[in-house]
Amino acid sequence: MNKRVDIFIRNAPQWQEEFSFLRELALKSGLTEDLKWNHPCYTLDNANVFLIHGFKKYCAIAFFKGSLMKDPQKILIQQTENVQSSRQIRFTSLAEIKKMKKTINSYMAQAIAIEEAGLKAEFTKTAELVVPAEIELALKKLPGLAPAFKRLTPGRKRAYVLHFSSAKQQKTMEARVERCAPKILAGKGPNEY
């Protein structure tokens, strides 16, 4: 058990019981527990197998190589259309997790077997990132933001461009840029804390 995960669960604004129960199942899998991206993450020989995370409406187990997993229960969810390999099982209550305990254990075992076998997920090559002109202009309005954006990793840049360009109105896009400025200046992605 990792003490940082204890702190994560204790300080979680919601899903504490659900996280604790999912953690119990994860620890029985024999994987190493860590805290990565500010979430409990379970690894095999330093390779990420799955993590536990929460959102407003649900908590989930995210399997890093979920696209390789068989899904007889049809419960694996691709979080967004841009996620290539990871898949989630989502939960909205502790009762739901307890009811699915056997299924969760079998999916965890399957994810571990995939990692032990050394299987690799196929990634489609993404096109060269093109930052729309209106986003570039919004970045230039705040001092130091455009150069900070250019220093981000390709994945972080792509995540921001997707987030900004999904706004339906110009003012919404500009508000998103302004709201994300501290993270961009800190070299972090939109989902990093």
N, C-alpha and C positions, 0 to 999 in steps of 0.2 A: 504494500500500500504506500502510495506517495502522499506525503503530508500536504503538498501543494493542492492535491485533489481534495483533501479534507477541507481546506480553506475555500476552494472553489465552491464546493457543495454548501458549506455553511453560509457563504456570502451570496449565493444565488438568489436573485429576487423572486424567482418562482421555480417550480419543478424540483424542489429539494428531495422530496420523497421518491419521485420518479428517478432522479439521478442516482440516489443511493441504491435503489433496487437494481438499476441497470449496471451500476458499478459492481455490485455483488455478483451478478452474472458474469461480467467481464473478468473479474478477478479469478473466478473459477475456471476460466478458459486457459489459464497458465501463461498468458501474455504478460509483458512488462507494462506497468502503469506509469504514465508520464503526464505532464500538463503541457500541451502544445497549442498554440493559437488561443491560449487562455481557455482550453477545454480538456477534459480527461481524454487521453489518447492511449491506445493499447498497441504495443509494438512486438514484433518478433525479430530478434537480431537487429534491432534499430530500424527495421522497416515498419512503416505505419500500416496497421491492419484495419482498425476502425476507431472512431471517436464518438463521444457522447456530447450532444449540444442541444441548446434550447432556443426557442423563438417565442414570440408572443402567444401564438395559437397552438403550438405543439413543441414537444421535445423529440429527439431522434437519435438513432444510431446511424452514423454515416460510415459505410464500408468503402475504403479507398479504391478497391478493385471490384466494386459492385457490378460493373458492366460484365464481368466474367462469371458472375454467380448465376446458378440456376435459381429460378424464382417460382417454385411450384405453387406458392400461396398468392402470387401476384401482389406482393406488398412492397417491393422495392420501387422507390420513386427517384427519378432523375430530378434533382433540386431545381435546376433551370435548364433551358435549352442549350446553354453554353457549357454546362458541365459534361465532360466527356466520360470519365471513368467512375467517379463516385456515385453511390446510390444510397438512399436513406430508407429506414423503416421509421415511420412517424407514429407518435403516441399522443393522446390527449388526456390520459389519466393513469394513475397507478394501477387501477383495476384492469385496465386494458393491457398493460405490460404484464401483470401477473397471469392473465388469461392466455397470453401469447408466449409464456416462458419457454415451453418446449420448442416452439418455432424459432424464437430468438436464439436459443442455445444451438439449434441446428444450423442457423445462418452464420452464427459466429464460428462454429466448427468448420463450415464450408469456406469462410473467408481465410481462416488459418491454413487450411489445406491448400488453398490457391497460393498463398504466400510461401508455404513450405515447398511447393512444387516449382517455385520460381517463375510462375506465369506472369506475363507482362500484358498490360492493357494496350490496345492499339489506339493511338492518338492521330486524329486527322490533322494535317498541317493547316494551321490557320493562316489566313491571308495577312499580308503586311498591314500593320495597324495604320489606319488613316484617321487622323484627328480632324473632325469637321471644323471648318473655319470659325463658326460661332463659338465652339468650345475653346479654341485657341484664343479668341478675343476675350472671352470671359476669364481665362487664366491670366492673360496679360494685364487685366484691370487691377489685380492685387499684387503688390510689390513682392518680387521673388518667387511667385507661384509658378510661372511658366518654366523657369530654369529647374525648380524643384521637381516639377512634373516630368521634365525630360530625363532627370536622374533616376526616376523610378524604374523598377524591373518591368519587362514587357507585360507580364501578367497583371501587375498592379495597374499599369497604364490602361490595359484593355478593360479591366474591371471598372475603372473610373469612366472611360469613354462609354461603355455600355450603360452605366448608371446615369450619366449626364444626358446621353442622347435618347434615353427612354422617356424623358420629360416631354409632355405634350406642348408646353408653352415655353417660349424663350425665357420669361421671368422665372419659371420654375427651374429651368436648367441653370440659370445664373445663381439662383438661391442654393441649388445643390453644390455648385462649385464653391460658393462662399462657405457653406456649411462644412465641406470636406477639406477646406484649405489647411486647417491645423494638421490633419493627418498627412496630407500631401507634403507639407513642409517638414514633417517628421519622418518622411520616407516610408510611410505605412500605407497599406492598401485599405480600401473602404470597409472591410470587415475585420480589420485588426485593431486591437486596443492597446 
